[in-house]
Amino acid sequence: MLLLRHGQSEWNAVRRWQGTADPPLTALGRRQARATADVLQRLDVSFTGVWASDLQRAEATASILSGRLGLGPVVTDARLREAHAGEWEGLTPDEIDREWPGYLSNHQRPPRFEPFAAVVGRVTDAIRAVVASLDGDAGAALVVAHSGVIRSLIRHLGAVDGRIPNMGGVWLGVAEPSPASSATLRLDPGDDRPELVLGDLFDPAGVVVSGVDAPGEDPGDQPDDPDTDRAEQR
């Protein structure tokens, strides 16, 4: 499975925190999706279908990818939505700093921001549903979601996360359950369903990205690029 972030949205371009708000792609975002489809066509990977969050920035990105790759209708799932940003939805970092001084620098989140465990739980269920729908060795799934979703999964799987650019992402593989495995999406230690194991980050080399430093919608609580000690503690 390749889990991708959507192309640039109108709120990405002006640095507004989105969460579950639903702004559309920019013209650049649509170009990014088309360029990424060209990158994917050159990979030695056979994709079997496309799934996406039902927010339009993700669904539109997935539709562009699917159309250029010939993968048929996009399957949408609300469980793949971005984390609800609570009181911060629609605000820029400067506005957040004025109304919530110190929160961003300390990686804190407001009271109504969707909890990390809740995001991981619903996204895990959605990804398991995708895996269950795959037909054996037919090919890999292509899933389009959001930065906070991808970063939450990376953290849940025990890895050091950083900002995910538009059209960036991560590969996930399927493995048989193993009690010794730390890179697993099992929330229940007794769960005997297949694990999803973290693979390499995906960087669509050659795809034009915006120079705008958007908030990144990270899950909070930890720095964007944790130091070695913190990484080892996880």
C-alpha positions in Angstrom: 0.0 0.0 0.0 1.1 3.5 -0.8 -0.4 6.1 1.5 -0.2 9.6 0.0 -1.0 13.1 1.1 -3.3 15.1 -1.2 -2.1 17.9 -3.5 -1.9 21.5 -2.5 -5.3 22.9 -1.3 -6.5 26.5 -1.3 -5.9 26.6 2.5 -2.5 25.0 2.2 -1.6 27.9 -0.1 -2.5 30.5 2.6 -1.3 28.5 5.6 -4.7 27.9 7.1 -5.1 24.9 9.4 -7.7 22.6 7.7 -8.6 19.6 9.8 -12.0 18.4 8.6 -12.8 21.6 6.7 -13.1 21.0 3.0 -11.3 23.5 0.7 -10.6 22.4 -2.9 -7.3 21.8 -4.6 -5.4 24.7 -6.2 -4.3 24.6 -9.8 -0.9 23.7 -8.4 -2.4 20.9 -6.4 -4.0 19.4 -9.6 -0.7 19.7 -11.4 1.1 18.0 -8.5 -1.4 15.1 -8.7 -0.9 14.7 -12.5 2.9 14.8 -12.1 2.8 12.3 -9.3 0.7 9.9 -11.5 3.5 10.1 -14.0 6.1 9.2 -11.3 3.9 6.2 -10.2 3.6 5.0 -13.8 7.4 4.6 -13.9 7.6 2.5 -10.7 7.8 -1.2 -10.8 4.5 -1.5 -8.9 1.1 -2.6 -10.1 -1.6 -0.7 -8.4 -5.0 -2.4 -8.1 -7.2 0.5 -7.1 -7.5 3.9 -5.4 -9.0 4.8 -2.0 -9.4 8.2 -0.5 -10.7 10.4 2.3 -14.0 11.9 1.4 -12.7 15.4 1.8 -12.5 17.0 -1.7 -8.8 17.8 -1.6 -8.1 14.1 -1.2 -10.9 12.7 -3.4 -10.0 15.1 -6.2 -6.3 14.1 -6.0 -7.2 10.4 -6.0 -9.5 10.9 -9.0 -6.7 12.5 -11.0 -4.3 9.7 -10.1 -6.9 7.1 -10.9 -7.8 8.6 -14.2 -4.1 8.8 -15.4 -3.3 5.3 -14.1 -6.5 3.7 -15.4 -7.6 2.4 -12.0 -11.4 3.0 -12.1 -13.6 4.7 -9.6 -12.2 6.0 -6.4 -13.5 4.4 -3.2 -14.0 7.1 -0.5 -14.0 6.5 3.3 -14.7 9.2 5.9 -12.5 7.4 8.3 -9.5 8.5 6.3 -10.3 12.2 7.0 -7.7 14.5 8.5 -7.7 14.9 12.3 -10.4 17.4 13.4 -8.5 20.5 14.4 -11.1 21.8 16.9 -10.8 25.5 17.6 -7.9 25.9 15.1 -9.7 25.0 11.9 -9.4 27.9 9.5 -6.7 29.7 11.5 -3.2 30.5 10.4 -0.2 29.9 12.6 0.0 33.7 13.4 -3.7 33.7 14.4 -3.1 30.6 16.6 -0.1 32.2 18.3 -2.2 35.3 19.1 -5.1 33.4 20.5 -3.2 30.4 22.0 0.3 31.8 22.9 2.9 29.1 23.3 0.8 26.2 22.1 2.5 25.7 18.7 6.0 26.1 20.0 5.2 23.6 22.8 3.4 21.2 20.4 0.2 21.5 22.4 -3.3 21.3 20.9 -6.6 22.9 21.9 -9.3 21.0 23.9 -11.5 20.1 20.9 -8.6 18.8 18.7 -9.2 15.2 17.8 -7.1 12.9 20.1 -4.2 11.0 18.6 -5.6 7.6 19.6 -9.0 8.4 18.0 -7.3 9.3 14.7 -5.1 6.1 14.8 -8.1 4.0 15.7 -10.4 5.1 12.8 -7.7 5.3 10.2 -6.5 1.8 11.2 -10.0 0.4 10.7 -10.2 2.1 7.2 -6.8 0.7 6.2 -7.7 -2.8 7.4 -10.8 -2.5 5.2 -8.7 -1.7 2.2 -6.4 -4.6 2.9 -9.4 -7.0 3.3 -10.7 -5.9 -0.1 -7.5 -6.7 -2.0 -7.4 -9.8 -4.1 -4.3 -11.7 -3.1 -1.4 -10.8 -5.3 -3.4 -8.6 -7.6 -1.4 -5.5 -6.8 -0.9 -2.7 -4.3 -3.5 -0.3 -3.0 -3.1 3.5 -3.5 -4.6 5.5 -0.7 -4.9 9.3 -0.6 -5.3 10.9 2.8 -3.8 13.7 4.8 -0.6 14.9 6.5 -1.9 14.4 10.1 -3.2 11.0 9.2 0.1 9.8 7.8 2.2 11.3 10.6 -0.1 9.8 13.3 0.4 6.3 11.7 4.2 6.8 11.5 4.3 7.7 15.1 2.0 4.9 16.1 4.4 2.5 14.3 7.3 3.7 16.4 9.2 5.8 13.8 10.4 9.4 13.8 8.1 11.5 11.7 8.6 14.9 10.0 6.6 17.1 7.7 4.9 15.4 4.8 4.8 17.5 1.6 1.9 17.6 -0.7 2.0 14.3 -2.7 4.5 12.8 -0.2 3.7 9.7 1.7 4.8 6.3 3.1 4.7 2.7 2.0 3.0 0.1 4.2 3.3 -3.6 3.9 1.3 -6.5 5.2 2.8 -9.2 7.5 1.5 -12.0 9.6 1.0 -11.1 13.3 4.1 -11.3 15.4 4.3 -10.5 19.1 7.9 -9.4 18.6 7.0 -6.8 16.0 6.9 -3.1 17.1 5.8 -1.7 13.7 2.3 -2.9 13.9 -1.2 -1.4 13.6 -2.7 -3.9 16.1 -4.4 -1.9 18.9 -5.4 -5.0 20.8 -2.5 -7.3 21.8 -4.8 -10.3 21.2 -5.7 -9.2 17.7 -4.7 -11.9 15.2 -5.4 -10.0 12.0 -2.5 -9.2 9.6 -0.2 -6.4 10.7 0.6 -3.4 8.6 4.4 -2.7 8.7 6.0 0.7 8.0 8.1 0.9 4.9 10.0 3.7 3.2 8.8 7.3 2.8 7.6 8.2 -0.6 9.1 11.3 -2.2 7.7 12.1 -5.6 11.0 13.4 -7.1 10.5 16.0 -9.7 7.1 17.1 -8.6 6.9 20.9 -8.2 6.0 21.8 -4.6 4.9 25.2 -3.2 7.3 27.4 -1.4 4.6 28.1 1.2 5.5 26.7 4.6 2.1 25.4 5.6 1.4 24.3 9.2 1.8 20.6 8.5 -1.1 19.6 10.7 1.2 17.4 12.8 -0.4 15.4 15.7 1.2 17.5 18.4 2.9 16.5 21.6 6.2 15.9 19.9 8.6 18.1 17.9 8.5 17.8 14.1 12.0 16.4 14.0 12.6 14.7 17.4 16.2 14.4 18.6 17.9 11.1 18.9 17.0 10.6 22.6 13.3 11.1 22.0 13.4 8.8 19.0 15.0 6.1 20.9 12.5 6.4 23.7 9.7 5.7 21.2 
